[in-house]
Amino acid sequence: MTKTATATDPFAAVRKALLDSVETVTAQQRQAAEKAQAEFVKAKDMATAQAEKAQTAVQANADAAVAASEVVTAGAEKMAELMQGELSRVADNRVAAVKKLIGATSLQDIVAVQSELLKAEQDEAKAFVETVAELTREVTTEAAKPVQAQAAENIKAFAIKAA
């Protein structure tokens, strides 16, 4: 009987183990790359969404500023009308006082006209200041509303939600 020698590769097991290790590492690298790509896509999408929110917020902020400035402009127009009316009223009162002074026949009449004018001016000046203060409060309150509303919207839009 003749024995045939089968040639076995003494390094076959080592080679197979190395090739299996290389395949495992390659597969793990591929999985890591896929996960990294997926995270990159999520981060990119989130950044894009935030940029779009920011762009929308900038436009909305500008719109709120325009709305506030329109309120202030309207308030300034009312204030101008109020001032013009007050100046006209003061001028009319002064003309009336001068006419009364011209018609005065005694020092007592002159003092009475001046006292009357002073008292009327004080009362009307107080009322005018109160009117100006109220108009200023109204304009300030109304002008702040669109800005405050937009600030609240910005806070809501950019609130980071916990995962």
MIDO-875412 format. One line per field, with one value per atom (N, C-alpha, C, O, CB): atom name; residue in one letter; z negated, y, x. Coordinates in steps of 0.02 Angstrom, whole numbers, plus 32768, in hexadecimal, padded with zeros to 4 digits. Glycine has a CB too. Example, Ala and Ser with C-alpha at 12.3 -4.5 7.8 and 13.67 -1.06 7.14 Angstrom:
2
name (N/CA/C/O/CB/N/CA/C/O/CB) $
resn (A/A/A/A/A/S/S/S/S/S) $
Z (7E7A/7E7A/7E7A/7E59/7E3C/7E9E/7E9B/7E76/7E6E/7EE2) $
Y (7EE4/7F1F/7F5B/7F5A/7F20/7F90/7FCB/8002/8039/7FE2) $
X (8294/8267/8294/82C8/8235/8282/82AC/8285/829E/82C0) $
END
This chain:
163
name (N/CA/C/O/CB/N/CA/C/O/CB/N/CA/C/O/CB/N/CA/C/O/CB/N/CA/C/O/CB/N/CA/C/O/CB/N/CA/C/O/CB/N/CA/C/O/CB/N/CA/C/O/CB/N/CA/C/O/CB/N/CA/C/O/CB/N/CA/C/O/CB/N/CA/C/O/CB/N/CA/C/O/CB/N/CA/C/O/CB/N/CA/C/O/CB/N/CA/C/O/CB/N/CA/C/O/CB/N/CA/C/O/CB/N/CA/C/O/CB/N/CA/C/O/CB/N/CA/C/O/CB/N/CA/C/O/CB/N/CA/C/O/CB/N/CA/C/O/CB/N/CA/C/O/CB/N/CA/C/O/CB/N/CA/C/O/CB/N/CA/C/O/CB/N/CA/C/O/CB/N/CA/C/O/CB/N/CA/C/O/CB/N/CA/C/O/CB/N/CA/C/O/CB/N/CA/C/O/CB/N/CA/C/O/CB/N/CA/C/O/CB/N/CA/C/O/CB/N/CA/C/O/CB/N/CA/C/O/CB/N/CA/C/O/CB/N/CA/C/O/CB/N/CA/C/O/CB/N/CA/C/O/CB/N/CA/C/O/CB/N/CA/C/O/CB/N/CA/C/O/CB/N/CA/C/O/CB/N/CA/C/O/CB/N/CA/C/O/CB/N/CA/C/O/CB/N/CA/C/O/CB/N/CA/C/O/CB/N/CA/C/O/CB/N/CA/C/O/CB/N/CA/C/O/CB/N/CA/C/O/CB/N/CA/C/O/CB/N/CA/C/O/CB/N/CA/C/O/CB/N/CA/C/O/CB/N/CA/C/O/CB/N/CA/C/O/CB/N/CA/C/O/CB/N/CA/C/O/CB/N/CA/C/O/CB/N/CA/C/O/CB/N/CA/C/O/CB/N/CA/C/O/CB/N/CA/C/O/CB/N/CA/C/O/CB/N/CA/C/O/CB/N/CA/C/O/CB/N/CA/C/O/CB/N/CA/C/O/CB/N/CA/C/O/CB/N/CA/C/O/CB/N/CA/C/O/CB/N/CA/C/O/CB/N/CA/C/O/CB/N/CA/C/O/CB/N/CA/C/O/CB/N/CA/C/O/CB/N/CA/C/O/CB/N/CA/C/O/CB/N/CA/C/O/CB/N/CA/C/O/CB/N/CA/C/O/CB/N/CA/C/O/CB/N/CA/C/O/CB/N/CA/C/O/CB/N/CA/C/O/CB/N/CA/C/O/CB/N/CA/C/O/CB/N/CA/C/O/CB/N/CA/C/O/CB/N/CA/C/O/CB/N/CA/C/O/CB/N/CA/C/O/CB/N/CA/C/O/CB/N/CA/C/O/CB/N/CA/C/O/CB/N/CA/C/O/CB/N/CA/C/O/CB/N/CA/C/O/CB/N/CA/C/O/CB/N/CA/C/O/CB/N/CA/C/O/CB/N/CA/C/O/CB/N/CA/C/O/CB/N/CA/C/O/CB/N/CA/C/O/CB/N/CA/C/O/CB/N/CA/C/O/CB/N/CA/C/O/CB/N/CA/C/O/CB/N/CA/C/O/CB/N/CA/C/O/CB/N/CA/C/O/CB/N/CA/C/O/CB/N/CA/C/O/CB/N/CA/C/O/CB/N/CA/C/O/CB/N/CA/C/O/CB/N/CA/C/O/CB/N/CA/C/O/CB/N/CA/C/O/CB/N/CA/C/O/CB/N/CA/C/O/CB/N/CA/C/O/CB/N/CA/C/O/CB/N/CA/C/O/CB/N/CA/C/O/CB/N/CA/C/O/CB/N/CA/C/O/CB/N/CA/C/O/CB/N/CA/C/O/CB/N/CA/C/O/CB/N/CA/C/O/CB/N/CA/C/O/CB/N/CA/C/O/CB/N/CA/C/O/CB/N/CA/C/O/CB/N/CA/C/O/CB/N/CA/C/O/CB/N/CA/C/O/CB/N/CA/C/O/CB/N/CA/C/O/CB/N/CA/C/O/CB/N/CA/C/O/CB/N/CA/C/O/CB/N/CA/C/O/CB/N/CA/C/O/CB/N/CA/C/O/CB/N/CA/C/O/CB/N/CA/C/O/CB/N/CA/C/O/CB/N/CA/C/O/CB/N/CA/C/O/CB/N/CA/C/O/CB/N/CA/C/O/CB/N/CA/C/O/CB/N/CA/C/O/CB) $
resn (M/M/M/M/M/T/T/T/T/T/K/K/K/K/K/T/T/T/T/T/A/A/A/A/A/T/T/T/T/T/A/A/A/A/A/T/T/T/T/T/D/D/D/D/D/P/P/P/P/P/F/F/F/F/F/A/A/A/A/A/A/A/A/A/A/V/V/V/V/V/R/R/R/R/R/K/K/K/K/K/A/A/A/A/A/L/L/L/L/L/L/L/L/L/L/D/D/D/D/D/S/S/S/S/S/V/V/V/V/V/E/E/E/E/E/T/T/T/T/T/V/V/V/V/V/T/T/T/T/T/A/A/A/A/A/Q/Q/Q/Q/Q/Q/Q/Q/Q/Q/R/R/R/R/R/Q/Q/Q/Q/Q/A/A/A/A/A/A/A/A/A/A/E/E/E/E/E/K/K/K/K/K/A/A/A/A/A/Q/Q/Q/Q/Q/A/A/A/A/A/E/E/E/E/E/F/F/F/F/F/V/V/V/V/V/K/K/K/K/K/A/A/A/A/A/K/K/K/K/K/D/D/D/D/D/M/M/M/M/M/A/A/A/A/A/T/T/T/T/T/A/A/A/A/A/Q/Q/Q/Q/Q/A/A/A/A/A/E/E/E/E/E/K/K/K/K/K/A/A/A/A/A/Q/Q/Q/Q/Q/T/T/T/T/T/A/A/A/A/A/V/V/V/V/V/Q/Q/Q/Q/Q/A/A/A/A/A/N/N/N/N/N/A/A/A/A/A/D/D/D/D/D/A/A/A/A/A/A/A/A/A/A/V/V/V/V/V/A/A/A/A/A/A/A/A/A/A/S/S/S/S/S/E/E/E/E/E/V/V/V/V/V/V/V/V/V/V/T/T/T/T/T/A/A/A/A/A/G/G/G/G/G/A/A/A/A/A/E/E/E/E/E/K/K/K/K/K/M/M/M/M/M/A/A/A/A/A/E/E/E/E/E/L/L/L/L/L/M/M/M/M/M/Q/Q/Q/Q/Q/G/G/G/G/G/E/E/E/E/E/L/L/L/L/L/S/S/S/S/S/R/R/R/R/R/V/V/V/V/V/A/A/A/A/A/D/D/D/D/D/N/N/N/N/N/R/R/R/R/R/V/V/V/V/V/A/A/A/A/A/A/A/A/A/A/V/V/V/V/V/K/K/K/K/K/K/K/K/K/K/L/L/L/L/L/I/I/I/I/I/G/G/G/G/G/A/A/A/A/A/T/T/T/T/T/S/S/S/S/S/L/L/L/L/L/Q/Q/Q/Q/Q/D/D/D/D/D/I/I/I/I/I/V/V/V/V/V/A/A/A/A/A/V/V/V/V/V/Q/Q/Q/Q/Q/S/S/S/S/S/E/E/E/E/E/L/L/L/L/L/L/L/L/L/L/K/K/K/K/K/A/A/A/A/A/E/E/E/E/E/Q/Q/Q/Q/Q/D/D/D/D/D/E/E/E/E/E/A/A/A/A/A/K/K/K/K/K/A/A/A/A/A/F/F/F/F/F/V/V/V/V/V/E/E/E/E/E/T/T/T/T/T/V/V/V/V/V/A/A/A/A/A/E/E/E/E/E/L/L/L/L/L/T/T/T/T/T/R/R/R/R/R/E/E/E/E/E/V/V/V/V/V/T/T/T/T/T/T/T/T/T/T/E/E/E/E/E/A/A/A/A/A/A/A/A/A/A/K/K/K/K/K/P/P/P/P/P/V/V/V/V/V/Q/Q/Q/Q/Q/A/A/A/A/A/Q/Q/Q/Q/Q/A/A/A/A/A/A/A/A/A/A/E/E/E/E/E/N/N/N/N/N/I/I/I/I/I/K/K/K/K/K/A/A/A/A/A/F/F/F/F/F/A/A/A/A/A/I/I/I/I/I/K/K/K/K/K/A/A/A/A/A/A/A/A/A/A) $
Z (8000/8000/8000/7FDB/7FC7/8029/8032/800F/8018/807E/7FEB/7FC8/7FF4/800B/7F82/7FFF/8024/7FF1/7FC4/8058/7FFC/7FCE/7FE9/8022/7FC7/7FBE/7FD1/7FB6/7F7B/7FB6/7FE1/7FCD/7FAE/7FD0/8009/7F71/7F4F/7F42/7F32/7F0D/7F4B/7F40/7EF6/7ED6/7F67/7ED9/7E91/7E7D/7E42/7E79/7EAC/7E9C/7EB0/7EA8/7EBE/7EC8/7EE0/7EA8/7EB3/7EFC/7E6E/7E36/7E22/7E14/7DFA/7E22/7E11/7E46/7E36/7E09/7E86/7EBE/7EBA/7EC3/7F01/7EAD/7EA8/7E6E/7E75/7E9E/7E35/7DFB/7E0B/7DF8/7DBE/7E2E/7E41/7E73/7E6C/7E5F/7EA4/7ED5/7EB4/7EC5/7F0F/7E86/7E61/7E38/7E35/7E33/7E19/7DF2/7E1E/7E0D/7DCD/7E58/7E87/7E9E/7EA2/7EC5/7EAE/7EC3/7E8B/7E97/7ED9/7E4D/7E14/7E0B/7E02/7DD3/7E0D/7E05/7E3E/7E32/7E02/7E7B/7EB4/7EAC/7EBA/7EF6/7E95/7E8B/7E54/7E59/7E79/7E1F/7DE8/7DFF/7DED/7DAC/7E28/7E43/7E70/7E6E/7E6B/7E98/7EC4/7E9A/7EA9/7EF3/7E65/7E38/7E17/7E11/7E03/7E00/7DDF/7E11/7E00/7DC3/7E4F/7E82/7E92/7E9B/7EC3/7E95/7EA2/7E68/7E74/7EAC/7E2B/7DF1/7DF1/7DE4/7DAF/7DFF/7E02/7E38/7E2E/7E0E/7E72/7EA9/7E94/7EA3/7EE8/7E72/7E5B/7E29/7E2B/7E3C/7DFB/7DCA/7DEC/7DDA/7D94/7E1F/7E45/7E67/7E66/7E79/7E86/7EA8/7E75/7E84/7ECB/7E3A/7E06/7DF1/7DEA/7DC9/7DE5/7DD0/7E07/7DF8/7DBE/7E45/7E7D/7E82/7E8C/7EBF/7E7C/7E7F/7E46/7E50/7E7C/7E0A/7DD1/7DDC/7DCD/7D90/7DF5/7E02/7E37/7E32/7E18/7E6A/7E9F/7E83/7E92/7ED8/7E59/7E3A/7E0D/7E0E/7E11/7DE7/7DBC/7DE5/7DD4/7D8D/7E1C/7E47/7E66/7E6C/7E80/7E79/7E94/7E5F/7E6D/7EB0/7E21/7DEA/7DDE/7DD3/7DAA/7DE0/7DD5/7E0C/7DFE/7DD3/7E49/7E81/7E79/7E82/7EC5/7E67/7E5B/7E21/7E24/7E4C/7DEC/7DB1/7DC3/7DAC/7D78/7DEB/7DFF/7E25/7E18/7E2C/7E53/7E79/7E4A/7E4E/7EB1/7E1D/7DEE/7DBF/7DAD/7DC5/7DAA/7D80/7DA5/7D89/7D69/7DE4/7E0C/7E13/7E0E/7E53/7E1E/7E23/7DE2/7DE2/7E36/7DAA/7D68/7D5D/7D43/7D2F/7D73/7D6C/7D97/7D82/7D7F/7DD2/7DFE/7DDF/7DDE/7E44/7DC4/7DA4/7D69/7D5F/7D8D/7D42/7D08/7D20/7D02/7CDD/7D55/7D6E/7D8B/7D87/7DA2/7DA8/7DC1/7D87/7D8C/7DE9/7D4F/7D14/7CFA/7CE9/7CDC/7CF7/7CDE/7D0D/7CF6/7CD8/7D4E/7D7E/7D76/7D75/7DC7/7D6F/7D64/7D22/7D1F/7D62/7CEF/7CAF/7CB6/7C98/7C7B/7CDD/7CE8/7D0D/7D00/7D10/7D3C/7D60/7D30/7D33/7D9A/7D04/7CD2/7CA4/7C92/7CA9/7C91/7C65/7C88/7C68/7C50/7CC8/7CED/7CEF/7CE7/7D35/7CFB/7CFB/7CB6/7CB1/7D10/7C83/7C3F/7C30/7C13/7C0D/7C43/7C38/7C5F/7C46/7C4C/7C9D/7CC6/7CA6/7CA3/7D0E/7C8E/7C6D/7C2D/7C1E/7C5C/7C08/7BCA/7BD9/7BB8/7BA2/7C0B/7C1F/7C35/7C24/7C57/7C5B/7C72/7C36/7C33/7CA4/7C07/7BCC/7BA3/7B8C/7BA1/7B99/7B72/7B95/7B75/7B69/7BD7/7BFC/7BF6/7BEB/7C46/7BFC/7BF6/7BB0/7BA9/7C06/7B7E/7B39/7B2D/7B0C/7B07/7B4A/7B41/7B64/7B4A/7B5C/7BA0/7BC4/7B9D/7B96/7C0C/7B82/7B5A/7B1C/7B08/7B46/7AFE/7AC2/7AD3/7AAE/7AA1/7B0B/7B20/7B2C/7B1A/7B5F/7B4D/7B59/7B17/7B10/7B83/7AE6/7AA5/7A83/7A64/7A78/7A8A/7A6B/7A8B/7A69/7A73/7ACC/7AEE/7AD4/7ACF/7B3B/7AC5/7AAD/7A62/7A47/7ABE/7A3F/79F6/79E7/7A09/79D7/79B2/79A0/795E/794B/799A/793D/78FE/78F5/7918/78C1/78C5/78B4/789A/78A6/7880/7877/785D/7896/7892/782F/78CC/7907/7927/793D/793A/792B/794A/7921/793D/794E/78DF/78B4/78BA/78BA/786A/78BE/78C4/7906/7907/78C0/793D/797E/797B/7994/79B7/795E/795A/792E/793E/793F/78F7/78CA/78ED/78E9/788A/790F/7934/796A/7971/7955/798E/79C3/79A4/79BF/79E9/796E/794D/7935/7940/7912/7915/78FC/7936/7933/78D3/796A/79A5/79C5/79D9/79D8/79CA/79E9/79BF/79DB/79F0/797E/7953/795B/7963/7909/7959/7960/79A5/79AA/7956/79D9/7A1C/7A28/7A4B/7A50/7A0B/7A12/79EF/7A09/79F4/79B5/7992/79BC/79C3/794D/79D8/7A02/7A40/7A55/7A17/7A5C/7A98/7A87/7AAD/7AB4/7A50/7A3C/7A30/7A43/79FC/7A10/7A05/7A47/7A4F/79D9/7A76/7AB8/7ADC/7AFA/7AE2/7AD9/7AF9/7AD8/7AFA/7AF4/7A96/7A72/7A86/7A92/7A26/7A89/7A9C/7AE4/7AF1/7A94/7B11/7B57/7B5B/7B80/7B83/7B35/7B34/7B1A/7B36/7B09/7AE4/7ACA/7AFE/7B09/7A89/7B1E/7B51/7B8A/7BA0/7B6B/7BA3/7BDC/7BC8/7BED/7BF5/7B8D/7B75/7B6E/7B84/7B32/7B51/7B47/7B8A/7B94/7B1D/7BB6/7BF7/7C22/7C47/7C1C/7C1F/7C47/7C2D/7C54/7C46/7BED/7BD0/7BE0/7BE1/7B84/7BEC/7BF7/7C2F/7C23/7C05/7C6C/7CA0/7C91/7CA3/7CE3/7C71/7C60/7C2A/7C2F/7C48/7BF8/7BC3/7BDE/7BCD/7B8A/7C09/7C26/7C50/7C4D/7C52/7C76/7C9F/7C74/7C83/7CD1/7C3E/7C10/7BF3/7BED/7BD7/7BE1/7BC7/7BFD/7BEE/7BAF/7C3A/7C71/7C7C/7C88/7CB2/7C77/7C80/7C49/7C57/7C7E/7C0C/7BD5/7BE1/7BD7/7B92/7BF7/7C05/7C40/7C3D/7C15/7C74/7CB0/7CA3/7CBF/7CE7/7C78/7C6E/7C2D/7C1A/7C6D/7C0D/7BD1/7BE7/7C13/7BAA/7BC8/7BDA/7BB4/7B77/7BCA/7BDA/7BBD/7BA6/7BCB/7BEE/7B6A/7B51/7B79/7B89/7B05/7B88/7BB1/7B89/7BA4/7BCF) $
Y (7FC7/8000/803E/8045/7FFF/8069/80A6/80DF/80EA/80B5/8100/813B/8178/8186/8146/819B/81DA/8213/8218/81E2/8239/8272/82AB/82BF/828A/82C2/82FB/8338/833E/82F5/8363/83A0/83D0/83E7/83C1/83DE/840D/844B/844A/83F0/8481/84C2/84CF/84D5/84FC/84D3/84DD/8523/852F/84D3/8551/8596/85A5/85DD/85C8/8573/857D/8596/85C4/853B/857A/8590/85D8/85FF/8561/85E8/862C/865D/8693/8631/864A/8674/8680/86B8/8654/8649/864F/867D/86A6/8609/8677/86A1/86EA/8717/868A/86F7/873B/8758/8791/873D/8730/8747/8754/8785/8714/8728/8733/8774/8799/86F7/877F/87BD/87FB/882C/87BB/87F7/8830/883C/8876/8822/8807/880F/882D/8857/87CB/8816/8831/887B/88A3/880A/888E/88D4/88FD/8935/88DB/88E3/8907/8912/8948/88E1/88DF/88E5/8918/893F/88A0/8917/8946/898E/89BD/8934/8995/89D8/89F0/8A2B/89D7/89C3/89D6/89EB/8A1C/899B/89C4/89D6/8A19/8A43/899F/8A24/8A64/8A9E/8AD3/8A63/8A93/8AC7/8AD5/8B0F/8AB2/8AA0/8AA9/8ACF/8AFB/8A65/8ABE/8AE1/8B2A/8B57/8ABF/8B36/8B7A/8BA2/8BDC/8B7A/8B83/8BA4/8BB5/8BEB/8B78/8B86/8B92/8BCB/8BF6/8B52/8BCD/8C03/8C46/8C7A/8BF5/8C43/8C80/8C9A/8CD6/8C72/8C6D/8C81/8CA0/8CD2/8C45/8C80/8C9C/8CE1/8D0F/8C6C/8CE8/8D29/8D5E/8D97/8D23/8D4A/8D78/8D8D/8DC8/8D57/8D5C/8D6C/8D9A/8DC9/8D2C/8D8D/8DB8/8DFE/8E30/8D99/8E03/8E44/8E6A/8EA6/8E3D/8E46/8E65/8E7E/8EB5/8E33/8E55/8E69/8EA6/8ED3/8E2E/8EA6/8EE0/8F1F/8F56/8ED1/8F16/8F4F/8F6A/8FA7/8F3B/8F3E/8F54/8F77/8FAA/8F18/8F5C/8F7E/8FC3/8FF3/8F53/8FC6/9007/9039/9073/8FFD/9021/904E/9066/90A0/902A/9038/904A/907B/90AB/900B/906E/909A/90E0/9112/907C/90E3/9125/914C/9187/911C/912B/914D/9161/9199/9120/9134/9144/917C/91A7/9105/917C/91B3/91F6/9229/91A5/91F4/9231/9248/9284/9226/9219/9229/9248/9278/91EB/922A/9244/928A/92B6/9215/9295/92D8/930B/9344/92D6/92F6/9322/9332/936C/9302/92FF/930A/9339/9366/92C6/9330/935D/93A4/93D4/9343/93AA/93EE/9410/944D/93EB/93E9/9406/9421/9456/93D2/93FC/9413/9454/9483/93DD/9454/9490/94CB/9503/9482/94BF/94F4/9510/954D/94DB/94E4/94FB/9522/9555/94BF/950B/952F/9573/95A4/9506/9577/95B7/95E8/9624/95AD/95CC/95F6/9610/964B/95CF/95E4/95FA/962F/9660/95BF/9623/9653/9697/96CB/9637/9696/96D4/96FA/9736/96C6/96D4/96F3/9710/9747/96C1/96EB/9701/9741/9771/96CA/9742/977D/97B9/97F1/976E/97AC/97E3/97FF/983C/97CA/97D3/97E9/9810/9843/97AE/97F8/981B/9860/9891/97F1/9864/98A5/98D5/9910/989C/98BC/98E5/98FD/9937/98BE/98D0/98E1/9916/9946/98A2/990D/993D/9982/99B5/9925/9981/99C1/99E3/9A20/99B5/99BD/99D9/99F6/9A2C/99A3/99D1/99EA/9A2A/9A58/99B5/9A2C/9A69/9AA5/9ADC/9A5D/9A99/9AD0/9AE8/9B24/9AB8/9ABA/9ACD/9AF3/9B23/9A8E/9ADD/9B00/9B46/9B75/9AD8/9B4D/9B90/9BBE/9BF8/9B8B/9BA2/9BCB/9BE1/9C1A/9BA3/9BB4/9BC6/9BFA/9C29/9B87/9BF2/9C24/9C69/9C9C/9C0D/9C69/9CA9/9CCA/9D07/9C9E/9CA1/9CBC/9CC9/9CE2/9C8C/9CB9/9CC3/9D0D/9D35/9CA0/9D1F/9D66/9D75/9DAF/9D7B/9D40/9D4B/9D17/9CE4/9D4B/9D24/9CF5/9CB4/9C7E/9D14/9CBA/9C7F/9C54/9C17/9C94/9C72/9C4D/9C28/9BEF/9C7C/9C49/9C2C/9BEF/9BBB/9C60/9BF7/9BBF/9B86/9B4C/9BD7/9B95/9B61/9B3B/9AFE/9B80/9B5F/9B3F/9B12/9AD9/9B74/9B2B/9B03/9AC5/9A8F/9B2E/9ACD/9A94/9A60/9A24/9AAC/9A79/9A4C/9A26/99E9/9A73/9A4A/9A2B/99F7/99C0/9A60/9A09/99DC/999C/9965/99FF/99A4/996A/993D/9900/9982/995B/9934/9911/98D7/9963/9933/9915/98DA/98A6/994A/98E1/98A9/986D/9834/98C0/9878/9841/981F/97E2/985A/9848/982D/980B/97D9/9864/9826/9807/97C3/9793/9835/97BF/977F/974C/9712/9788/9760/9733/971E/96E4/9755/974E/973F/970C/96DC/977F/9715/96E7/96A1/966F/9700/969E/965D/963B/95FF/9665/9663/9648/962E/95F9/967E/9655/9640/9600/95D2/9679/95FD/95C1/9584/954F/95CD/958C/9554/953E/9502/9568/956E/955D/9538/9508/959C/9550/9530/94E8/94BB/9559/94DE/949A/946D/9434/949C/9487/945F/944C/9412/9486/947D/9470/943D/940F/94B2/9447/9419/93D2/93A2/9431/93CC/938A/9369/932F/9391/938F/9373/9363/9331/93A4/938D/9381/9344/9320/93BE/9337/92FE/92BB/9287/9306/92BD/927E/9253/9218/928E/926D/9240/9227/91EE/9265/9250/923B/9204/91D2/9277/920E/91DC/919A/9164/91F5/919F/9163/913E/9100/9175/9162/9142/9124/90EF/9174/9146/912A/90E8/90B8/915B/90E5/90A7/9070/9036/90B2/9082/9051/9039/8FFD/9070/9066/9052/9021/8FF0/9090/902E/9002/8FBD/8F8A/901F/8FBB/8F7A/8F57/8F1A/8F84/8F7C/8F5E/8F42/8F0F/8F92/8F63/8F4E/8F26/8F17/8F89/8F15/8EEB/8EA7/8E87/8EE6/8E90/8E4F/8E1A/8E1B/8E4B/8DEB/8DB6/8D7E/8D69/8D9C/8D66/8D2F/8CF0/8CE2/8D23/8CCB/8C8F/8C56/8C20/8C79) $
X (8028/8000/802B/805C/7FD2/8018/803F/801A/7FDE/804B/803F/8021/802B/8062/8042/7FF4/7FF9/7FF9/7FD0/7FBF/8027/802D/8000/8005/8077/7FD7/7FAF/7FD2/7FE4/7F65/7FDA/7FFD/7FCA/7F9C/8021/7FD2/7FA7/7FD0/800B/7F89/7FAD/7FCE/7FD0/7F9C/7FA9/800A/800E/7FF6/7FE5/8056/7FF3/7FDE/7F96/7F7F/800C/7F73/7F2E/7F01/7ED9/7F12/7F08/7EDE/7EED/7EC0/7EE7/7F2E/7F42/7F2A/7F10/7F8F/7F32/7F1C/7ED1/7EB9/7F2F/7EAC/7E63/7E50/7E24/7E42/7E71/7E63/7E72/7E4C/7E8C/7EA9/7EBB/7E88/7E73/7F02/7E76/7E45/7E01/7DDF/7E3D/7DED/7DAF/7DB2/7D82/7D9F/7DEC/7DF5/7DF1/7DD1/7E39/7E11/7E10/7DC8/7DB2/7E3E/7DA3/7D5D/7D32/7D07/7D41/7D3F/7D19/7D28/7CFA/7D2A/7D68/7D7C/7D5F/7D47/7DC8/7D62/7D47/7CFB/7CE2/7D55/7CD8/7C90/7C81/7C52/7C72/7CA9/7C9E/7CAD/7C8A/7CCC/7CE1/7CF0/7CB7/7CA5/7D32/7C9C/7C65/7C28/7C07/7C52/7C19/7BE1/7BED/7BC0/7BD7/7C2B/7C3B/7C34/7C1A/7C83/7C4A/7C44/7BFB/7BE7/7C6A/7BD2/7B8A/7B69/7B40/7B68/7B7B/7B5F/7B76/7B4E/7B74/7BB6/7BD0/7BAC/7B9B/7C1C/7BA1/7B7E/7B36/7B1E/7B7D/7B15/7AD0/7ACE/7AA2/7AB2/7AFE/7B02/7B10/7AF5/7B37/7B3C/7B4C/7B0D/7B00/7B83/7AE6/7AA9/7A78/7A58/7A88/7A72/7A45/7A5D/7A34/7A41/7A9D/7AB9/7AAF/7A9E/7B04/7ABA/7AB1/7A68/7A58/7AC8/7A3A/79F3/79DF/79B8/79C9/79F9/79E9/7A05/79E3/7A06/7A42/7A60/7A38/7A2D/7AAA/7A22/79FA/79B8/79A1/79ED/7998/7959/7962/7939/793B/7999/79A6/79B5/799F/79E2/79D9/79E8/79A7/799E/7A19/797A/793A/7911/78F1/7913/7912/78EF/790D/78E9/78F3/794F/7970/795D/7950/79BD/795C/794A/7901/78F3/7952/78D6/7890/788A/7865/7866/78B1/78AF/78CA/78AE/78D9/78FE/7919/78E3/78D9/7959/78C1/788C/7853/783A/7871/7840/780A/781F/77F7/77F7/785F/7878/7874/7861/78C1/7887/7883/783B/782C/78A3/780E/77C7/77AD/7787/779D/77C2/77AE/77C9/77A7/77C5/7807/7825/77FF/77F4/7870/77EC/77C6/7782/776C/77BC/7761/7720/7728/76FE/7702/775C/7768/7776/775D/77A3/779D/77AC/776E/7768/77E3/7741/7702/76D8/76B9/76DA/76D8/76B4/76D4/76B1/76B4/7716/7739/772D/7722/7786/772E/7721/76DB/76D1/772B/76AA/7665/7661/763E/7634/7684/7685/76A6/768F/76AB/76DA/76FC/76CD/76CD/773E/76A6/7676/7641/762D/7655/7628/75F8/7616/75F5/75DE/7655/7677/767F/7677/76BD/768F/7696/7653/7651/76AF/761D/75DB/75CA/75AF/75A5/75DB/75CF/75F7/75DC/75E2/7636/7660/7646/7644/76A9/7632/7618/75D9/75CF/760A/75AE/7571/7581/7561/7544/75B3/75C6/75E3/75D3/75F9/760E/762A/75F4/75F5/765E/75C4/758C/7563/754F/7560/7556/752F/7553/7534/7522/7594/75BB/75BA/75B1/7605/75C3/75C3/757F/757B/75D4/7549/7506/74FA/74DF/74D0/7511/7509/7530/7519/751F/756C/7595/7576/7576/75DD/755C/753B/74FF/74F4/7525/74D7/749D/74B2/7492/7474/74EA/7502/751A/750D/753C/753D/7554/7518/7519/7581/74E4/74A8/7488/7472/7475/7487/746B/7496/747D/7465/74D8/7505/74FC/74FF/754F/74F1/74E7/74A7/74A2/74E3/7475/7435/7435/7403/73FE/746C/746D/746E/748E/74AB/7449/7445/7469/7470/73FC/7480/74A3/74DA/74DC/7472/7505/7539/751B/7535/7569/74E4/74C1/74A8/74AC/7485/748E/7478/74B3/74AC/7456/74EC/7528/753F/754F/7562/7541/7555/7523/7537/755B/74E4/74B1/74B9/74B3/746B/74C7/74D0/750E/750D/74D7/7544/7581/7577/7590/75BB/7555/7548/751C/7529/7525/74E9/74BD/74E4/74DC/7482/750F/7538/7567/756E/755F/7588/75B7/7594/75AD/75DA/755B/7535/7520/7527/74F7/7506/74EF/752B/7525/74CC/7563/759E/75B7/75CA/75D6/75B6/75CD/759F/75B7/75CE/755E/752F/7535/7536/74E7/753A/753F/7582/7586/7534/75B7/75F9/75FA/7616/7631/75DA/75D6/75B0/75C5/75B4/7578/7550/7578/7575/750E/759D/75C5/75FB/7605/75E5/761E/7653/7636/7654/7677/75FC/75DB/75C9/75D0/759C/75B1/759F/75DE/75DC/757C/7614/7653/766C/7683/7688/766A/7681/7657/7673/767E/7616/75EB/75F9/75FD/75A1/7600/7610/7653/765A/7611/7683/76C5/76C0/76DE/76F6/769A/7690/766E/7683/7665/763B/7617/7645/7647/75DA/766A/7697/76CD/76DC/76B8/76E9/771D/7702/7721/773A/76C8/76A9/7699/76A9/7669/767A/7667/76A4/76A4/7639/76D8/7714/7739/775A/7742/7735/7759/7737/7757/775E/76F5/76D0/76EC/76F8/7688/76F7/7711/7757/7768/7711/777F/77C3/77C1/77E5/77EE/7798/7792/7776/778E/7765/7744/7726/775B/775F/76E9/7782/77B5/77EC/7806/77D3/77FD/7830/7817/783E/7840/77D8/77BB/77BD/77CD/7773/77AE/77B0/77F8/7803/7795/7828/786E/7883/78A6/789C/786E/7880/7862/7883/7866/7823/7803/7827/7833/77B8/7836/7853/7899/78AC/7857/78BF/7903/790D/7946/7930/78D7/78DD/78F5/78D8/7899/792A/7946/791F/791B/7992/7905/78DD/790B/7938/78A9/7900/7929/791A/78E0/791C/794D/7944/7927/791C/7987) $
END
